[in-house]
C-alpha cells in the first residue's frame, strides 16, 4: 500500500512540476506576471499615498518610480525562485 501511495504522489508531482523542477522560462513568466500586476497596483497606491507625505510627482514620474522598483522586484523574485528551486531539486537527489 505504501508503495502505491508513493507512486501516486510521484505521478502527481510529475504532472505539476517537471522532474527537474520548474523551467527557467516558466519561472520568469510567473514572476513577470505577478510583478506586472504589482506594478499597476504600485502606481495607483503611489497616487493615493504620496500626497499624504507631501510628495508631488507627475504621472510619468510616478510610473518611472514604480518601474524602477518593479525591475528590482523581478530580478529579486527570479533569483530567489531559482535558488529555492535549486535547493528543492538538491533535496530530492
Buried (B, 14 or more C-beta within 10 A) or exposed (E): EEEEEEEEEEEEEEEEBEEEBBEEEEBBEBBBEEBEEBBEEBBEEBEEEBEEEEEEBEEEEBBEBBEEBBEEBBEEBBEEBBEEBEEEBEEEE
